[in-house]
Amino acid sequence: MPGADSVEGLKTLLQQDPPGYVVYDRWAWKYMPELKSLLDPAASPRWLRAVYSHPSIVVYRVEMGQAK
């Protein structure tokens, strides 16, 4: 996620070489607060599907085929 300054910026970075999963945890929150909305799986974009959620971590499956 380095270099992403927004959720849309993250999408742009991931489209170049999509990983299978993205983890947003307390360290990501600390160093990338502009992506803080990713702590709420219900508010995630369509191209990220939460597969695990806990108050301090969310694991997302990247589904770029669903990106719009």
Secondary structure, DSSP 8 states (H G I E B T S, - for coil): -TT--SHHHHHHHHHHS--SEEEEEHHHHHH-GGGGGGG-GGG--TTEEEEEEETTEEEEEE-GGG--
